[in-house]
Amino acid sequence: MKRILLLGAAVITPFATAFAQSSEDPLLAEARKVATTLPPKLIVALQDEIKKSGPEGAIPVCKDMAPKMAGEISQQTGWKIKRVSLKARNDARAIPDAWEKAALEDFDRRAAAGEPPAQLEKGEKIGNEYRFVKALPVQPLCLSCHGPSDQLSPAIKAALGQNYPNDRATGYSEGQIRGVISVRKAL
């Protein structure tokens, strides 16, 4: 009897997995794909610039290149894409709207309860558009500019002060949620 149950589970599991994958909301899958396009490109650009000019020289990558990359992805996909945070560095671009803020606060609660930040996401149809957010956990690479203020180098502090006079995006530790990638598309 045990053999039959194990055999049955071995046969049913692939079908159940395939069914779960095929029944996933296509908009969710598309939004997830778009949202996960920007972070790897940004990390590569940051690593390259840090090698050339140090962490303080890489600040323009986040400030100037990341929005350009997001704009290119938006043009290619038809999804509006941006980074937002509860502790924004750039008030002009990174302030969450009410829906994004609620998602960020929920992600913080869930991460505090033990859920892995890298897996936190939310997608839903709201009115005539689809919205999706995916958490951006702090990577070791991020700590040079986003770590505890007392651990930032004088050069970083000066560059941040020059580029972001109202900066609130410090004090993080590895794994905390820095913000989200937010994507939306009219339906």
C-alpha positions as a printed Julia matrix, in Angstrom:
187×3 Matrix{Float64}:
  0.0    0.0     0.0
  2.88   2.38    0.86
  4.41   1.77   -2.57
  1.15   2.62   -4.32
  0.82   5.88   -2.36
  4.41   6.86   -3.11
  3.95   6.03   -6.78
  0.71   7.99   -6.85
  2.42  11.0    -5.23
  5.28  10.76   -7.75
  2.82  10.82  -10.63
  0.48  13.49   -9.24
  3.15  15.95   -8.02
  4.44  16.94  -11.49
  0.86  17.46  -12.7
 -0.03  19.51   -9.63
  3.09  21.64  -10.11
  2.33  22.13  -13.8
 -1.29  23.01  -12.97
 -0.18  25.55  -10.34
  2.22  27.15  -12.8
 -0.32  27.22  -15.63
 -3.03  28.65  -13.38
 -0.84  31.57  -12.22
 -2.24  34.92  -13.21
 -0.48  35.91  -16.46
 -0.39  39.55  -15.36
  1.36  38.56  -12.13
  3.94  36.55  -14.07
  4.51  39.41  -16.52
  4.77  42.02  -13.74
  7.22  39.83  -11.81
  9.37  39.43  -14.91
  9.44  43.2   -15.51
 10.17  43.98  -11.84
 13.07  41.55  -11.68
 14.74  43.02  -14.78
 16.09  46.21  -13.19
 17.92  45.04  -10.02
 20.52  42.8   -11.73
 21.33  45.51  -14.29
 21.67  48.06  -11.52
 23.95  45.83   -9.46
 26.28  45.21  -12.42
 26.47  48.95  -13.17
 27.17  49.69   -9.48
 29.89  47.05   -9.26
 31.56  48.38  -12.42
 31.49  51.99  -11.2
 32.7   51.07   -7.71
 35.71  49.34   -9.3
 36.46  52.5   -11.32
 35.79  55.29   -8.83
 34.88  53.85   -5.44
 31.49  53.83   -3.7
 31.14  57.61   -3.69
 31.72  57.65   -7.45
 28.94  55.12   -7.91
 26.24  57.32   -6.38
 25.28  58.7    -9.83
 24.51  55.13  -10.92
 21.59  55.01   -8.49
 20.71  58.66   -8.93
 20.9   59.0   -12.72
 21.46  55.65  -14.43
 18.81  53.64  -12.54
 15.94  55.94  -13.6
 17.21  55.8   -17.2
 17.36  52.0   -17.02
 13.82  51.95  -15.61
 12.67  54.23  -18.43
 14.18  51.89  -21.02
 12.48  48.89  -19.44
  9.19  50.82  -19.4
  9.53  51.62  -23.1
 10.34  48.01  -23.95
  7.57  46.44  -21.88
  4.75  48.97  -21.56
  4.96  48.76  -17.75
  5.8   51.85  -15.68
  8.63  50.91  -13.33
 10.21  52.75  -10.41
 11.89  52.25   -7.04
 10.17  53.6    -3.93
 10.96  53.46   -0.22
  9.6   54.41    3.17
 12.98  56.09    3.74
 13.42  57.88    0.43
 16.71  59.23   -0.76
 15.19  61.07   -3.71
 11.97  62.91   -2.87
 11.23  63.59   -6.54
 11.22  59.92   -7.57
 11.08  57.57   -4.61
  8.1   58.55   -2.47
  5.54  55.73   -2.4
  1.87  56.37   -3.1
 -0.71  55.04   -0.62
 -0.87  51.55   -2.2
  2.92  51.21   -2.33
  3.27  52.53    1.23
  0.78  49.97    2.54
  2.66  47.19    0.72
  6.01  48.38    2.12
  4.63  48.48    5.66
  3.14  45.0     5.21
  6.48  43.7     3.89
  8.29  45.15    6.92
  5.84  43.38    9.27
  6.15  40.11    7.38
  9.96  40.29    7.3
 10.0   41.01   11.05
  7.86  37.87   11.51
 10.47  35.81    9.67
  9.46  35.78    6.0
 12.47  36.07    3.66
 12.48  39.65    2.29
 13.62  38.51   -1.17
 10.35  36.56   -1.55
  7.98  39.38   -0.58
  5.79  40.62   -3.39
  2.25  41.77   -4.04
  0.26  42.05   -7.24
 -3.34  42.97   -7.87
 -5.76  44.58  -10.26
 -6.86  47.98   -9.0
 -9.44  49.76  -11.12
 -8.2   49.8   -14.69
 -4.59  48.87  -14.0
 -2.46  46.06  -12.63
 -0.03  46.91   -9.82
  2.89  44.88   -8.52
  5.65  45.47   -5.98
  8.65  43.33   -5.1
 10.8   43.92   -2.04
 14.39  45.08   -2.49
 16.46  43.63    0.35
 19.69  45.4     1.27
 22.68  43.62   -0.25
 26.24  43.91    1.13
 27.02  46.15   -1.86
 24.36  48.65   -0.66
 25.82  49.18    2.81
 28.54  51.63    1.72
 25.82  54.2     1.07
 22.79  52.85    2.94
 24.37  51.42    6.09
 24.41  53.01    9.57
 25.32  56.72    9.35
 28.19  56.37   11.79
 29.76  53.73    9.54
 29.61  55.75    6.28
 32.9   57.17    5.08
 33.36  60.94    5.05
 33.54  60.84    1.23
 30.19  59.01    1.05
 28.59  61.41    3.51
 29.79  64.38    1.47
 28.61  62.89   -1.84
 25.22  61.95   -0.38
 24.83  65.44    1.09
 25.61  66.98   -2.28
 23.35  64.68   -4.3
 20.55  64.12   -1.79
 20.16  67.0     0.67
 17.05  65.42    2.26
 18.43  61.88    2.4
 16.68  59.49    4.8
 18.0   56.25    3.26
 20.68  55.26    5.75
 20.71  53.08    8.83
 20.01  49.81    7.07
 21.61  46.44    7.68
 22.0   43.54    5.28
 18.71  41.81    4.47
 16.42  44.63    5.58
 13.91  45.91    3.06
 15.37  49.01    1.44
 12.28  49.61   -0.72
 10.41  48.0    -3.58
 10.43  47.83   -7.32
  6.98  49.03   -8.29
  5.44  48.29  -11.67
  2.05  49.15  -13.07
  0.25  48.81  -16.36
 -3.06  50.13  -17.64
 -5.47  47.37  -18.62
